[in-house]
Amino acid sequence: MGHARIVGASGALGFLCPVSLRRMAHLGPVAWPPHPIKTQRLVLRESEARDRAGLIELFSSPEAGTYVGGAQSREELERTAPETPGQRAGFFVVEVDGAMIGMITFDRRDAEHPGHISPDAGEAELGYMFLPHAWGRGYATEACAAALQWFTGALPGEPVVLCTQTANGPSMRVAAKLGFTEAARFEEYGAEQWFGVWSAATGAT
Ligand SMILES: CC(C)(COP(=O)(O)OP(=O)(O)OC[C@H]1O[C@@H](n2cnc3c(N)ncnc32)[C@H](O)[C@@H]1OP(=O)(O)O)[C@@H](O)C(=O)NCCC(=O)NCCS
């Protein structure tokens, strides 16, 4: 993905990437919220009001924002973020030992962006963003693998796409470990973007 934005209930701020707290195009006919998904070390669940502080920390982190459009103003986020940010089908909060460490999203890819595998656009697109202190432990890959498994059960047979800057080494490695394969590369937001595709039949999870 190119850029990320957390926005208020009004959706007043710009939106440039799938990692967003904005209400997005509906993922489709999926049962939501799901039962919390447990992996070896993590729990994936729907967003709750208690996650607001952690999500604001995430979106205001300069490190986390490096390849997704930069950090957002904490003050503005405090002012504009909904009481429970990220309440939509396909938005998972990830926690370890009861503490929120990141988020995973499935949203529909807008036709206005380059990079599509469907002539009508609207592909299910995976996004992930974790707090820097939780990096380097395999949490993101473990959580995304579980989220993709959920997706396969929710929308069987549908592929998932992903877009990330090629300069974002950790994200490129997550995509590869999950079994995404390259479908295209293009320039957007002044950077080279890698566009990959995953399906349950060929993915690594
Ligand atoms: C992209 C992002 C999620 C990657 O996080 P990450 O922690 O590097 O990814 P993983 O969960 O796969 O962890 C992998 C690392 O943990 C290490 N690791 C340590 N213990 C591990 C374990 N038990 N199991 C697996 N890996 C482990 C691996 O060696 C690997 O390190 P390496 O990449 O240096 O080889 C993170 O950098 C991020 O949130 N960035 C900001 C948002 C962003 O850019 N999102 C991408 C846009 S789509």
The ligand as a Gaussian input file, in Angstrom:
#p B3LYP/6-31G(d) Opt

LIG

0 1
 C        5.133000      -4.779000       7.761000
 C        5.216000      -5.231000       9.209000
 C        3.878000      -5.713000       9.698000
 C        6.240000      -6.377000       9.304000
 O        6.409000      -6.737000      10.645000
 P        7.499000      -7.822000      11.047000
 O        7.449000      -7.957000      12.508000
 O        8.809000      -7.498000      10.411000
 O        6.973000      -9.137000      10.309000
 P        6.839000     -10.624000      10.850000
 O        5.749000     -10.766000      11.819000
 O        6.770000     -11.500000       9.658000
 O        8.185000     -10.868000      11.608000
 C        9.285000     -11.262000      10.859000
 C       10.547000     -11.095000      11.614000
 O       10.438000     -11.675000      12.911000
 C       11.561000     -12.548000      13.119000
 N       11.124000     -13.565000      14.103000
 C       11.542000     -13.602000      15.389000
 N       10.909000     -14.592000      16.031000
 C       10.102000     -15.205000      15.161000
 C        9.206000     -16.295000      15.239000
 N        9.014000     -16.938000      16.399000
 N        8.515000     -16.663000      14.154000
 C        8.692000     -16.010000      12.987000
 N        9.540000     -14.967000      12.835000
 C       10.229000     -14.555000      13.921000
 C       11.898000     -13.033000      11.740000
 O       13.240000     -13.483000      11.657000
 C       11.671000     -11.799000      10.895000
 O       12.743000     -10.923000      10.910000
 P       13.368000     -10.390000       9.509000
 O       12.247000      -9.789000       8.713000
 O       14.395000      -9.417000       9.953000
 O       13.912000     -11.594000       8.832000
 C        5.714000      -4.066000      10.113000
 O        6.970000      -3.630000       9.660000
 C        4.733000      -2.895000      10.122000
 O        3.721000      -2.921000      10.815000
 N        5.063000      -1.821000       9.374000
 C        4.240000      -0.624000       9.341000
 C        3.015000      -0.766000       8.468000
 C        3.348000      -1.201000       7.094000
 O        4.313000      -0.766000       6.484000
 N        2.516000      -2.076000       6.582000
 C        2.693000      -2.658000       5.281000
 C        1.765000      -2.107000       4.321000
 S        0.726000      -3.368000       3.566000

